[in-house]
Amino acid sequence: MFCIFTQLKIRVLATIKLMLWRYDKKKDGTMPIVLRVIKDRKPKYVFTGESILEKHWSYRDNKVKKSHPNSTRLNNLLIKKLSEAHATILELDAKDANHSAKQIQKHVRHRKIAVSFFPIAAERIKNKYEADILSVAKSELAILHNIQEFLDYKKGAPKAKVIAEIKQRRKERMSKARKGEITIYDELAIFNKRISLAFEDIDVAFIKRYKVFCSAYLGHSTRTISNQLIFIRTLFNQVITSGDVDAKFYPFAGDKEKIKITSSNKIGLNAYEIKRIEDLKLETGTSIWHSRNLWLFAFYFAGLRISDALELKWSDFVDWRLYYTMNKNEKPISLQIPKKAIEILKLYEGGKRNKDDYVFPFLKKANPKDPKDIFTKTRNATSLFNKYLKRIAAKCEIEKNLSNHIARHSFGNLAGDRIHPLMLQKLYRHSNLKTTINYQANFIHKEADDALNEVLNY
């Protein structure tokens, strides 16, 4: 443990002291100096905004050594911050001795000591994970790794080398996670200790550099980058609302950074291509056979999301109707079972053990009472599913990218402008009609085609 410098005790209720945070070394080799608050044996940390090399820190006295060129100025500044934090505890103690370490931390922050980004983000991800919102937790954890890579990469290093090293670290993380050598809690613990990035540091210039890094080194699309900026913006809104960060540091206000949500062309299969998939001869019971059946089943229900289709149970079908709740927006839906979907269900009736059994075999070995196990096996099944869809496309001589989501695009392509938007909204399970109209606009081309021909066919 660290040595004791000036340590102040308040009625034996709370202690606060200065420490060098060795877990979060910056690229220049310096380490942050923090204030540690302990109340009821629970520690909380506040970033002071100052960093030094470890050789300039005295663990015996918990202060900057005289060997540092600005030791006097830094020690005076640190003592001031320590005194301000001490005063905050005294104020709280005078009002109520039952305040927590977290409350002390919050009030100390209000004295304009910088708030660290990673611990706030890690807490949010932990809450999502424990609430079994696993897809969100996993994707947001990936964003933290991306930001960490951005902070740590050496700008002078060859680009190819940097990219290769990033891919290798990601590969090693995923391998350890699959083997159970690390958990999401292990990864979040590391980010909890990384406190050198303050919200105030994430300004417009920071974001612009990060966007370039994501594009050049991570190969991210504009939409993927925007999703990461939305995550950063969400955390800013959280800490500004709580009063931990001043609104003047908000980088997305007014004419500052604008998050652009772009949309790509959505291309679905035509009726002839779908017929080729339906007529494709495959060996019964093989993985590719199951994959074809699952994709068609999703298509027959207006592009049912594959994650939802994988989790369908026999109990979801009542009186020739499908009743289920979407994983994405928890919206309930009831649809009549199309005749072609009934034909697929008949193929699996023989494997039905009880009404709570999964219809399709991909999750047969999953523990239905363990959301994390279902999430992991669904993710693995989706990866396998997409692999076989590529083989199906090749066998059917379909050049379009046959993926799980193209089932919805294909339904939209066939629907065109023949179905009223309100009905499509119900079929697509969209919460907002505007979303449906914007989505279906990808597949309505007649007016534009007629206008073009009107001009050219002179």
C-alpha positions as a Markdown table, in Angstrom:
| # | Residue | x | y | z |
|---|---|---|---|---|
| 1 | Met | 0.0 | 0.0 | 0.0 |
| 2 | Phe | 1.0 | 3.6 | -0.3 |
| 3 | Cys | 2.7 | 5.5 | 2.5 |
| 4 | Ile | 0.9 | 8.1 | 4.5 |
| 5 | Phe | 1.4 | 11.9 | 3.9 |
| 6 | Thr | -1.0 | 14.4 | 5.4 |
| 7 | Gln | -3.9 | 12.3 | 6.6 |
| 8 | Leu | -6.9 | 14.1 | 8.1 |
| 9 | Lys | -9.5 | 12.2 | 10.3 |
| 10 | Ile | -12.9 | 13.6 | 10.8 |
| 11 | Arg | -14.5 | 12.2 | 14.0 |
| 12 | Val | -13.1 | 8.8 | 12.9 |
| 13 | Leu | -15.8 | 8.9 | 10.2 |
| 14 | Ala | -13.9 | 9.8 | 7.1 |
| 15 | Thr | -10.3 | 10.0 | 6.0 |
| 16 | Ile | -8.7 | 11.7 | 3.0 |
| 17 | Lys | -5.2 | 11.7 | 1.7 |
| 18 | Leu | -3.1 | 12.3 | -1.4 |
| 19 | Met | -1.8 | 9.3 | -3.5 |
| 20 | Leu | 0.0 | 8.6 | -6.6 |
| 21 | Trp | -2.2 | 6.4 | -8.9 |
| 22 | Arg | 0.1 | 3.8 | -10.3 |
| 23 | Tyr | -2.5 | 1.9 | -12.3 |
| 24 | Asp | -3.0 | 4.5 | -15.0 |
| 25 | Lys | 0.4 | 5.6 | -16.5 |
| 26 | Lys | 0.2 | 8.1 | -19.3 |
| 27 | Lys | 2.1 | 7.9 | -22.6 |
| 28 | Asp | 4.7 | 10.3 | -21.3 |
| 29 | Gly | 5.3 | 8.0 | -18.3 |
| 30 | Thr | 3.6 | 10.3 | -15.7 |
| 31 | Met | 1.0 | 9.1 | -13.2 |
| 32 | Pro | -2.0 | 10.9 | -11.8 |
| 33 | Ile | -2.1 | 12.3 | -8.3 |
| 34 | Val | -5.5 | 11.6 | -6.6 |
| 35 | Leu | -7.4 | 12.3 | -3.5 |
| 36 | Arg | -8.5 | 9.1 | -1.7 |
| 37 | Val | -11.6 | 9.4 | 0.5 |
| 38 | Ile | -12.5 | 6.5 | 2.8 |
| 39 | Lys | -15.8 | 6.3 | 4.7 |
| 40 | Asp | -17.0 | 3.1 | 6.3 |
| 41 | Arg | -14.1 | 1.3 | 4.7 |
| 42 | Lys | -15.3 | 2.3 | 1.3 |
| 43 | Pro | -12.7 | 4.2 | -0.8 |
| 44 | Lys | -13.6 | 6.8 | -3.5 |
| 45 | Tyr | -11.1 | 8.6 | -5.6 |
| 46 | Val | -11.0 | 12.1 | -7.1 |
| 47 | Phe | -8.6 | 13.1 | -9.8 |
| 48 | Thr | -6.6 | 16.3 | -9.0 |
| 49 | Gly | -5.6 | 17.1 | -12.5 |
| 50 | Glu | -1.9 | 16.8 | -11.7 |
| 51 | Ser | 0.5 | 14.0 | -12.9 |
| 52 | Ile | 4.2 | 13.4 | -12.3 |
| 53 | Leu | 6.8 | 10.7 | -13.0 |
| 54 | Glu | 7.0 | 8.0 | -10.3 |
| 55 | Lys | 10.6 | 8.9 | -9.5 |
| 56 | His | 9.5 | 12.4 | -8.4 |
| 57 | Trp | 6.9 | 11.0 | -5.8 |
| 58 | Ser | 7.7 | 10.3 | -2.2 |
| 59 | Tyr | 5.7 | 7.4 | -1.0 |
| 60 | Arg | 7.0 | 8.0 | 2.5 |
| 61 | Asp | 5.6 | 11.5 | 2.7 |
| 62 | Asn | 3.0 | 11.3 | -0.1 |
| 63 | Lys | 4.2 | 14.5 | -1.7 |
| 64 | Val | 6.3 | 15.6 | -4.7 |
| 65 | Lys | 10.1 | 15.3 | -4.1 |
| 66 | Lys | 12.4 | 18.2 | -4.3 |
| 67 | Ser | 14.0 | 16.6 | -7.4 |
| 68 | His | 11.0 | 17.7 | -9.4 |
| 69 | Pro | 11.6 | 21.2 | -11.0 |
| 70 | Asn | 8.3 | 22.5 | -9.8 |
| 71 | Ser | 8.0 | 20.6 | -6.5 |
| 72 | Thr | 7.2 | 23.7 | -4.4 |
| 73 | Arg | 4.4 | 24.9 | -6.6 |
| 74 | Leu | 2.9 | 21.4 | -7.0 |
| 75 | Asn | 3.0 | 20.6 | -3.3 |
| 76 | Asn | 1.4 | 24.0 | -2.5 |
| 77 | Leu | -1.3 | 23.2 | -5.0 |
| 78 | Leu | -1.9 | 19.7 | -3.7 |
| 79 | Ile | -2.1 | 20.9 | -0.1 |
| 80 | Lys | -4.7 | 23.5 | -1.2 |
| 81 | Lys | -6.8 | 20.7 | -2.9 |
| 82 | Leu | -6.4 | 18.6 | 0.2 |
| 83 | Ser | -7.5 | 21.5 | 2.4 |
| 84 | Glu | -10.5 | 22.2 | 0.2 |
| 85 | Ala | -11.5 | 18.5 | 0.3 |
| 86 | His | -11.0 | 18.6 | 4.1 |
| 87 | Ala | -13.3 | 21.6 | 4.3 |
| 88 | Thr | -15.9 | 19.8 | 2.3 |
| 89 | Ile | -15.9 | 16.9 | 4.8 |
| 90 | Leu | -16.2 | 19.3 | 7.7 |
| 91 | Glu | -19.2 | 21.0 | 6.1 |
| 92 | Leu | -20.9 | 17.7 | 5.4 |
| 93 | Asp | -20.1 | 16.4 | 8.9 |
| 94 | Ala | -21.6 | 19.5 | 10.5 |
| 95 | Lys | -24.9 | 18.8 | 8.7 |
| 96 | Asp | -25.0 | 15.0 | 9.0 |
| 97 | Ala | -22.4 | 12.5 | 10.1 |
| 98 | Asn | -24.1 | 9.8 | 8.1 |
| 99 | His | -22.9 | 10.9 | 4.7 |
| 100 | Ser | -21.2 | 8.3 | 2.5 |
| 101 | Ala | -17.9 | 8.2 | 0.8 |
| 102 | Lys | -19.7 | 8.6 | -2.5 |
| 103 | Gln | -21.4 | 11.8 | -1.2 |
| 104 | Ile | -18.1 | 13.2 | -0.1 |
| 105 | Gln | -16.6 | 12.4 | -3.5 |
| 106 | Lys | -19.5 | 14.2 | -5.2 |
| 107 | His | -19.2 | 17.3 | -3.1 |
| 108 | Val | -15.4 | 17.4 | -3.5 |
| 109 | Arg | -15.9 | 17.2 | -7.2 |
| 110 | His | -18.2 | 20.2 | -7.1 |
| 111 | Arg | -15.2 | 22.2 | -6.0 |
| 112 | Lys | -14.1 | 21.9 | -9.7 |
| 113 | Ile | -11.8 | 19.0 | -9.4 |
| 114 | Ala | -11.9 | 17.1 | -12.7 |
| 115 | Val | -14.1 | 14.1 | -13.0 |
| 116 | Ser | -12.7 | 11.0 | -14.7 |
| 117 | Phe | -14.4 | 9.5 | -17.7 |
| 118 | Phe | -13.5 | 5.8 | -17.5 |
| 119 | Pro | -14.9 | 5.1 | -13.9 |
| 120 | Ile | -18.2 | 6.7 | -14.8 |
| 121 | Ala | -18.4 | 4.7 | -18.0 |
| 122 | Ala | -17.5 | 1.5 | -16.2 |
| 123 | Glu | -20.2 | 2.0 | -13.6 |
| 124 | Arg | -22.8 | 2.4 | -16.4 |
| 125 | Ile | -21.7 | -0.7 | -18.2 |
| 126 | Lys | -21.7 | -2.7 | -15.0 |
| 127 | Asn | -25.3 | -1.6 | -14.3 |
| 128 | Lys | -26.3 | -2.6 | -17.9 |
| 129 | Tyr | -24.6 | -6.0 | -17.5 |
| 130 | Glu | -26.2 | -6.8 | -14.2 |
| 131 | Ala | -29.6 | -5.8 | -15.6 |
| 132 | Asp | -29.0 | -8.4 | -18.3 |
| 133 | Ile | -28.9 | -5.8 | -21.1 |
| 134 | Leu | -25.9 | -7.7 | -22.3 |
| 135 | Ser | -25.7 | -6.6 | -26.0 |
| 136 | Val | -25.5 | -2.9 | -24.8 |
| 137 | Ala | -23.0 | -3.7 | -22.1 |
| 138 | Lys | -20.7 | -5.6 | -24.5 |
| 139 | Ser | -20.8 | -3.0 | -27.2 |
| 140 | Glu | -20.1 | -0.1 | -24.7 |
| 141 | Leu | -17.3 | -2.0 | -23.2 |
| 142 | Ala | -15.8 | -2.3 | -26.7 |
| 143 | Ile | -16.0 | 1.5 | -27.0 |
| 144 | Leu | -13.9 | 1.9 | -23.8 |
| 145 | His | -11.3 | -0.4 | -25.3 |
| 146 | Asn | -11.3 | 1.7 | -28.5 |
| 147 | Ile | -10.8 | 4.9 | -26.5 |
| 148 | Gln | -8.0 | 3.3 | -24.5 |
| 149 | Glu | -6.3 | 2.3 | -27.8 |
| 150 | Phe | -6.6 | 5.9 | -29.0 |
| 151 | Leu | -5.0 | 7.3 | -25.8 |
| 152 | Asp | -2.2 | 4.8 | -25.8 |
| 153 | Tyr | -1.1 | 4.5 | -29.5 |
| 154 | Lys | 2.2 | 6.0 | -30.5 |
| 155 | Lys | 1.6 | 8.6 | -33.2 |
| 156 | Gly | 5.1 | 8.1 | -34.7 |
| 157 | Ala | 4.8 | 4.4 | -35.1 |
| 158 | Pro | 4.1 | 2.9 | -38.5 |
| 159 | Lys | 0.3 | 2.6 | -39.1 |
| 160 | Ala | 0.4 | -1.0 | -40.2 |
| 161 | Lys | 2.2 | -1.9 | -36.9 |
| 162 | Val | -0.2 | 0.0 | -34.8 |
| 163 | Ile | -3.2 | -1.7 | -36.5 |
| 164 | Ala | -1.6 | -5.2 | -36.1 |
| 165 | Glu | -1.0 | -4.6 | -32.4 |
| 166 | Ile | -4.6 | -3.4 | -31.8 |
| 167 | Lys | -6.0 | -6.5 | -33.6 |
| 168 | Gln | -3.7 | -8.8 | -31.6 |
| 169 | Arg | -4.8 | -7.3 | -28.3 |
| 170 | Arg | -8.4 | -7.6 | -29.3 |
| 171 | Lys | -7.9 | -11.2 | -30.3 |
| 172 | Glu | -6.2 | -12.0 | -27.0 |
| 173 | Arg | -9.0 | -10.4 | -25.0 |
| 174 | Met | -11.7 | -12.3 | -26.9 |
| 175 | Ser | -9.8 | -15.6 | -26.5 |
| 176 | Lys | -9.4 | -15.1 | -22.7 |
| 177 | Ala | -13.1 | -14.2 | -22.4 |
| 178 | Arg | -14.2 | -17.3 | -24.3 |
| 179 | Lys | -11.9 | -19.5 | -22.0 |
| 180 | Gly | -13.3 | -17.9 | -18.9 |
| 181 | Glu | -9.8 | -16.5 | -18.0 |
| 182 | Ile | -11.2 | -13.0 | -17.7 |
| 183 | Thr | -14.7 | -11.7 | -17.0 |
| 184 | Ile | -16.4 | -8.4 | -17.8 |
| 185 | Tyr | -15.8 | -7.4 | -14.2 |
| 186 | Asp | -12.1 | -7.9 | -14.6 |
| 187 | Glu | -12.1 | -5.6 | -17.6 |
| 188 | Leu | -14.2 | -3.0 | -15.8 |
| 189 | Ala | -11.9 | -3.1 | -12.8 |
| 190 | Ile | -9.0 | -2.0 | -15.1 |
| 191 | Phe | -11.1 | 0.9 | -16.4 |
| 192 | Asn | -12.1 | 1.9 | -12.9 |
| 193 | Lys | -8.4 | 2.5 | -12.1 |
| 194 | Arg | -7.8 | 4.5 | -15.3 |
| 195 | Ile | -8.6 | 8.0 | -14.1 |
| 196 | Ser | -6.3 | 10.2 | -16.1 |
| 197 | Leu | -8.9 | 11.1 | -18.8 |
| 198 | Ala | -11.2 | 13.8 | -17.4 |
| 199 | Phe | -14.5 | 14.8 | -19.0 |
| 200 | Glu | -13.0 | 18.3 | -19.5 |
| 201 | Asp | -10.3 | 16.7 | -21.7 |
| 202 | Ile | -12.9 | 15.4 | -24.1 |
| 203 | Asp | -13.3 | 18.6 | -26.1 |
| 204 | Val | -14.1 | 19.2 | -29.8 |
| 205 | Ala | -10.4 | 18.8 | -30.8 |
| 206 | Phe | -10.2 | 15.4 | -28.8 |
| 207 | Ile | -13.3 | 14.1 | -30.6 |
| 208 | Lys | -12.1 | 15.1 | -34.1 |
| 209 | Arg | -8.8 | 13.3 | -33.4 |
| 210 | Tyr | -10.7 | 10.3 | -32.1 |
| 211 | Lys | -12.9 | 10.1 | -35.2 |
| 212 | Val | -9.8 | 10.1 | -37.5 |
| 213 | Phe | -8.3 | 7.3 | -35.3 |
| 214 | Cys | -11.4 | 5.2 | -35.5 |
| 215 | Ser | -11.6 | 5.5 | -39.3 |
| 216 | Ala | -7.8 | 5.2 | -40.0 |
| 217 | Tyr | -6.7 | 2.6 | -37.4 |
| 218 | Leu | -9.9 | 0.7 | -36.5 |
| 219 | Gly | -11.6 | 0.7 | -39.9 |
| 220 | His | -14.9 | 1.9 | -38.5 |
| 221 | Ser | -17.7 | 3.2 | -40.6 |
| 222 | Thr | -19.3 | 6.6 | -40.1 |
| 223 | Arg | -22.3 | 5.0 | -38.4 |
| 224 | Thr | -20.1 | 3.0 | -36.0 |
| 225 | Ile | -18.2 | 6.2 | -35.1 |
| 226 | Ser | -21.4 | 8.0 | -34.5 |
| 227 | Asn | -22.6 | 5.3 | -32.2 |
| 228 | Gln | -19.5 | 5.8 | -30.1 |
| 229 | Leu | -20.0 | 9.5 | -29.9 |
| 230 | Ile | -23.6 | 8.9 | -28.8 |
| 231 | Phe | -22.2 | 6.9 | -25.9 |
| 232 | Ile | -19.8 | 9.7 | -24.9 |
| 233 | Arg | -22.6 | 12.2 | -25.2 |
| 234 | Thr | -24.8 | 10.1 | -23.0 |
| 235 | Leu | -22.2 | 10.0 | -20.3 |
| 236 | Phe | -21.7 | 13.8 | -20.6 |
| 237 | Asn | -25.4 | 14.3 | -20.1 |
| 238 | Gln | -25.3 | 12.1 | -17.0 |
| 239 | Val | -22.5 | 13.9 | -15.2 |
| 240 | Ile | -23.8 | 17.4 | -16.2 |
| 241 | Thr | -27.3 | 16.5 | -14.9 |
| 242 | Ser | -25.7 | 15.2 | -11.6 |
| 243 | Gly | -23.7 | 18.4 | -11.3 |
| 244 | Asp | -20.4 | 16.7 | -11.4 |
| 245 | Val | -19.3 | 18.4 | -14.6 |
| 246 | Asp | -20.0 | 22.0 | -15.7 |
| 247 | Ala | -22.2 | 22.3 | -18.8 |
| 248 | Lys | -19.6 | 24.6 | -20.4 |
| 249 | Phe | -17.4 | 21.6 | -21.1 |
| 250 | Tyr | -20.2 | 19.9 | -23.1 |
| 251 | Pro | -18.6 | 19.3 | -26.6 |
| 252 | Phe | -21.9 | 18.6 | -28.4 |
| 253 | Ala | -23.6 | 21.9 | -27.6 |
| 254 | Gly | -24.6 | 24.5 | -30.2 |
| 255 | Asp | -22.2 | 24.7 | -33.2 |
| 256 | Lys | -19.6 | 22.4 | -31.6 |
| 257 | Glu | -19.4 | 18.7 | -32.6 |
| 258 | Lys | -22.4 | 17.4 | -34.5 |
| 259 | Ile | -23.2 | 13.7 | -34.5 |
| 260 | Lys | -24.3 | 12.6 | -37.9 |
| 261 | Ile | -26.5 | 9.6 | -38.3 |
| 262 | Thr | -25.9 | 8.3 | -41.8 |
| 263 | Ser | -27.9 | 5.5 | -43.6 |
| 264 | Ser | -26.6 | 3.2 | -46.3 |
| 265 | Asn | -28.5 | 1.8 | -49.2 |
| 266 | Lys | -30.6 | -1.2 | -48.1 |
| 267 | Ile | -30.8 | -3.9 | -50.7 |
| 268 | Gly | -33.1 | -6.9 | -50.4 |
| 269 | Leu | -33.6 | -10.0 | -52.4 |
| 270 | Asn | -36.2 | -10.2 | -55.1 |
| 271 | Ala | -38.9 | -12.8 | -55.4 |
| 272 | Tyr | -36.9 | -14.9 | -57.8 |
| 273 | Glu | -33.9 | -15.1 | -55.5 |
| 274 | Ile | -36.0 | -16.0 | -52.5 |
| 275 | Lys | -37.6 | -18.8 | -54.6 |
| 276 | Arg | -34.1 | -20.2 | -55.3 |
| 277 | Ile | -33.4 | -20.3 | -51.6 |
| 278 | Glu | -36.7 | -22.1 | -50.9 |
| 279 | Asp | -36.1 | -24.7 | -53.7 |
| 280 | Leu | -32.4 | -25.3 | -52.7 |
| 281 | Lys | -31.8 | -29.0 | -52.1 |
| 282 | Leu | -30.0 | -29.5 | -48.8 |
| 283 | Glu | -29.4 | -32.6 | -46.6 |
| 284 | Thr | -32.0 | -32.7 | -43.9 |
| 285 | Gly | -30.8 | -32.0 | -40.3 |
| 286 | Thr | -27.5 | -30.4 | -41.3 |
| 287 | Ser | -26.5 | -27.0 | -40.0 |
| 288 | Ile | -26.9 | -25.4 | -43.4 |
| 289 | Trp | -30.4 | -26.9 | -43.7 |
| 290 | His | -31.4 | -25.4 | -40.3 |
| 291 | Ser | -29.8 | -22.0 | -41.3 |
| 292 | Arg | -31.9 | -21.9 | -44.5 |
| 293 | Asn | -35.1 | -22.7 | -42.6 |
| 294 | Leu | -34.4 | -20.1 | -39.9 |
| 295 | Trp | -33.7 | -17.4 | -42.5 |
| 296 | Leu | -36.9 | -18.1 | -44.4 |
| 297 | Phe | -38.9 | -18.3 | -41.2 |
| 298 | Ala | -37.7 | -14.8 | -40.3 |
| 299 | Phe | -38.5 | -13.5 | -43.8 |
| 300 | Tyr | -42.0 | -14.9 | -43.6 |
| 301 | Phe | -42.6 | -12.9 | -40.5 |
| 302 | Ala | -41.7 | -9.6 | -42.2 |
| 303 | Gly | -38.0 | -9.9 | -41.4 |
| 304 | Leu | -38.1 | -11.1 | -37.8 |
| 305 | Arg | -34.8 | -10.3 | -36.1 |
| 306 | Ile | -32.7 | -13.4 | -36.0 |
| 307 | Ser | -31.9 | -13.1 | -32.3 |
| 308 | Asp | -35.7 | -13.2 | -31.7 |
| 309 | Ala | -36.2 | -16.1 | -34.1 |
| 310 | Leu | -33.5 | -18.1 | -32.3 |
| 311 | Glu | -35.3 | -17.7 | -29.0 |
| 312 | Leu | -38.7 | -18.7 | -30.2 |
| 313 | Lys | -40.4 | -21.4 | -28.1 |
| 314 | Trp | -43.4 | -23.6 | -28.9 |
| 315 | Ser | -45.3 | -21.8 | -26.2 |
| 316 | Asp | -45.1 | -18.6 | -28.4 |
| 317 | Phe | -47.5 | -20.1 | -30.9 |
| 318 | Val | -51.2 | -20.1 | -29.8 |
| 319 | Asp | -54.2 | -20.6 | -32.0 |
| 320 | Trp | -52.2 | -20.4 | -35.2 |
| 321 | Arg | -50.7 | -17.1 | -34.1 |
| 322 | Leu | -47.2 | -16.0 | -33.0 |
| 323 | Tyr | -47.0 | -14.1 | -29.7 |
| 324 | Tyr | -43.7 | -12.7 | -28.7 |
| 325 | Thr | -41.8 | -9.7 | -27.4 |
| 326 | Met | -39.0 | -8.1 | -29.2 |
| 327 | Asn | -35.6 | -8.2 | -27.5 |
| 328 | Lys | -34.6 | -4.8 | -28.9 |
| 329 | Asn | -37.5 | -2.6 | -27.7 |
| 330 | Glu | -39.5 | -5.1 | -25.6 |
| 331 | Lys | -42.5 | -4.4 | -27.8 |
| 332 | Pro | -45.2 | -7.3 | -27.8 |
| 333 | Ile | -46.5 | -8.4 | -31.2 |
| 334 | Ser | -49.1 | -10.9 | -32.4 |
| 335 | Leu | -49.1 | -12.2 | -36.0 |
| 336 | Gln | -50.9 | -14.9 | -37.9 |
| 337 | Ile | -48.6 | -17.8 | -38.9 |
| 338 | Pro | -48.2 | -17.7 | -42.7 |
| 339 | Lys | -48.7 | -21.0 | -44.5 |
| 340 | Lys | -45.0 | -21.2 | -45.5 |
| 341 | Ala | -44.0 | -20.7 | -41.9 |
| 342 | Ile | -46.3 | -23.5 | -40.8 |
| 343 | Glu | -44.5 | -25.8 | -43.2 |
| 344 | Ile | -41.2 | -25.0 | -41.5 |
| 345 | Leu | -42.7 | -25.5 | -38.0 |
| 346 | Lys | -43.9 | -29.0 | -39.1 |
| 347 | Leu | -40.2 | -29.9 | -39.9 |
| 348 | Tyr | -39.3 | -29.4 | -36.2 |
| 349 | Glu | -42.4 | -30.9 | -34.4 |
| 350 | Gly | -40.6 | -34.2 | -34.0 |
| 351 | Gly | -37.9 | -32.6 | -31.8 |
| 352 | Lys | -40.4 | -30.9 | -29.5 |
| 353 | Arg | -39.9 | -32.1 | -25.9 |
| 354 | Asn | -42.3 | -29.7 | -24.2 |
| 355 | Lys | -44.0 | -26.4 | -24.8 |
| 356 | Asp | -41.1 | -24.4 | -23.4 |
| 357 | Asp | -38.6 | -26.1 | -25.8 |
| 358 | Tyr | -36.9 | -23.9 | -28.4 |
| 359 | Val | -38.3 | -24.4 | -31.9 |
| 360 | Phe | -34.9 | -24.2 | -33.7 |
| 361 | Pro | -32.0 | -26.3 | -32.5 |
| 362 | Phe | -29.4 | -23.6 | -32.1 |
| 363 | Leu | -30.1 | -22.9 | -28.4 |
| 364 | Lys | -31.1 | -26.4 | -27.3 |
| 365 | Lys | -28.2 | -26.6 | -25.0 |
| 366 | Ala | -28.6 | -23.1 | -23.5 |
| 367 | Asn | -29.8 | -22.7 | -19.9 |
| 368 | Pro | -33.2 | -20.9 | -20.3 |
| 369 | Lys | -32.8 | -19.5 | -16.8 |
| 370 | Asp | -29.4 | -17.9 | -17.5 |
| 371 | Pro | -29.7 | -14.7 | -19.7 |
| 372 | Lys | -25.9 | -14.6 | -20.0 |
| 373 | Asp | -25.7 | -18.1 | -21.3 |
| 374 | Ile | -28.5 | -17.4 | -23.8 |
| 375 | Phe | -26.7 | -14.3 | -24.9 |
| 376 | Thr | -23.4 | -16.1 | -25.5 |
| 377 | Lys | -25.0 | -19.0 | -27.3 |
| 378 | Thr | -27.1 | -16.7 | -29.4 |
| 379 | Arg | -24.1 | -14.7 | -30.4 |
| 380 | Asn | -22.2 | -17.9 | -31.3 |
| 381 | Ala | -25.2 | -19.2 | -33.3 |
| 382 | Thr | -25.5 | -15.9 | -35.2 |
| 383 | Ser | -21.9 | -16.1 | -36.2 |
| 384 | Leu | -22.4 | -19.7 | -37.4 |
| 385 | Phe | -25.7 | -18.8 | -39.1 |
| 386 | Asn | -24.0 | -16.0 | -41.2 |
| 387 | Lys | -21.3 | -18.4 | -42.3 |
| 388 | Tyr | -23.9 | -20.8 | -43.7 |
| 389 | Leu | -25.9 | -18.0 | -45.3 |
| 390 | Lys | -22.8 | -17.2 | -47.4 |
| 391 | Arg | -22.7 | -20.8 | -48.6 |
| 392 | Ile | -26.4 | -20.7 | -49.4 |
| 393 | Ala | -25.9 | -17.5 | -51.5 |
| 394 | Ala | -23.1 | -19.2 | -53.4 |
| 395 | Lys | -25.2 | -22.3 | -54.1 |
| 396 | Cys | -28.1 | -20.2 | -55.3 |
| 397 | Glu | -25.8 | -17.9 | -57.3 |
| 398 | Ile | -26.9 | -14.9 | -55.4 |
| 399 | Glu | -24.4 | -12.1 | -55.5 |
| 400 | Lys | -26.1 | -9.9 | -53.0 |
| 401 | Asn | -24.8 | -10.0 | -49.4 |
| 402 | Leu | -27.0 | -12.7 | -47.8 |
| 403 | Ser | -27.0 | -11.9 | -44.1 |
| 404 | Asn | -29.4 | -12.3 | -41.2 |
| 405 | His | -30.7 | -8.7 | -41.5 |
| 406 | Ile | -31.3 | -8.9 | -45.2 |
| 407 | Ala | -34.5 | -11.0 | -44.5 |
| 408 | Arg | -36.1 | -7.7 | -43.4 |
| 409 | His | -34.7 | -5.8 | -46.4 |
| 410 | Ser | -36.1 | -8.5 | -48.6 |
| 411 | Phe | -39.6 | -8.2 | -47.2 |
| 412 | Gly | -39.4 | -4.4 | -47.6 |
| 413 | Asn | -38.2 | -4.8 | -51.1 |
| 414 | Leu | -41.2 | -7.0 | -52.0 |
| 415 | Ala | -43.6 | -4.8 | -50.1 |
| 416 | Gly | -42.5 | -1.6 | -51.9 |
| 417 | Asp | -45.4 | 0.9 | -51.8 |
| 418 | Arg | -48.2 | -1.7 | -51.9 |
| 419 | Ile | -48.7 | -1.8 | -48.1 |
| 420 | His | -49.9 | 1.2 | -46.0 |
| 421 | Pro | -47.1 | 2.6 | -43.8 |
| 422 | Leu | -49.2 | 2.1 | -40.7 |
| 423 | Met | -49.5 | -1.6 | -41.4 |
| 424 | Leu | -45.8 | -1.9 | -42.2 |
| 425 | Gln | -45.1 | -0.2 | -38.9 |
| 426 | Lys | -47.0 | -3.0 | -37.1 |
| 427 | Leu | -45.2 | -5.7 | -39.2 |
| 428 | Tyr | -41.8 | -4.2 | -38.6 |
| 429 | Arg | -42.5 | -3.6 | -34.9 |
| 430 | His | -41.3 | 0.0 | -35.1 |
| 431 | Ser | -42.2 | 2.3 | -32.2 |
| 432 | Asn | -42.3 | 5.4 | -34.5 |
| 433 | Leu | -44.1 | 5.7 | -37.9 |
| 434 | Lys | -41.3 | 8.0 | -39.1 |
| 435 | Thr | -38.9 | 5.2 | -38.7 |
| 436 | Thr | -41.0 | 3.0 | -40.9 |
| 437 | Ile | -41.4 | 5.6 | -43.6 |
| 438 | Asn | -37.7 | 6.3 | -43.7 |
| 439 | Tyr | -36.9 | 2.6 | -43.8 |
| 440 | Gln | -39.4 | 1.8 | -46.5 |
| 441 | Ala | -38.2 | 4.7 | -48.6 |
| 442 | Asn | -35.1 | 2.5 | -49.4 |
| 443 | Phe | -37.4 | 0.2 | -51.5 |
| 444 | Ile | -39.7 | 2.7 | -53.2 |
| 445 | His | -38.2 | 3.7 | -56.5 |
| 446 | Lys | -41.1 | 4.0 | -59.0 |
| 447 | Glu | -41.6 | 7.8 | -58.9 |
| 448 | Ala | -37.9 | 8.5 | -59.2 |
| 449 | Asp | -37.6 | 6.0 | -62.1 |
| 450 | Asp | -40.6 | 7.5 | -63.9 |
| 451 | Ala | -39.2 | 11.0 | -63.5 |
| 452 | Leu | -35.8 | 9.9 | -64.9 |
| 453 | Asn | -37.5 | 8.2 | -67.9 |
| 454 | Glu | -39.7 | 11.2 | -68.5 |
| 455 | Val | -36.6 | 13.3 | -69.1 |
| 456 | Leu | -34.5 | 10.8 | -71.0 |
| 457 | Asn | -37.1 | 9.2 | -73.3 |
| 458 | Tyr | -37.5 | 12.3 | -75.4 |
